Amino acid sequence: MSNPVEPITLPAIENPEQEQAWLQQALQKWLDEEFLPEPVNQEIAQQAAQIVTRQRVEGENDLGGLVVAIITEMQAFDFSNSFYGEFAIANAVSDLILDHLGYDDRCCGQS
């Protein structure tokens, strides 16, 4: 039987406004560079950053929980003018946060 994947617990949020601004800017940059710069990328980045910040302020520090929250809440977003969907956004946010925190090894929550 395989071992369960250890959760990645993020440090408590210290400056929500600063972290939201950072994530929004980083995600928009990623979106613009991954395919094409599109006006909708700003809306996607803003929405995802708001979701993450709200979840973190409410005490959600589990990265997996944040990914699920992004997927769930972004299902209501209209992605028809974008190359992306809620799963791609959640995965990108997860990677950006891990990069920002210095996680080099993405396997199994190891830092």
Helices and strands as residue ranges (DSSP letters): H 16-34, H 39-57, H 63-74, H 86-101, G 107-109
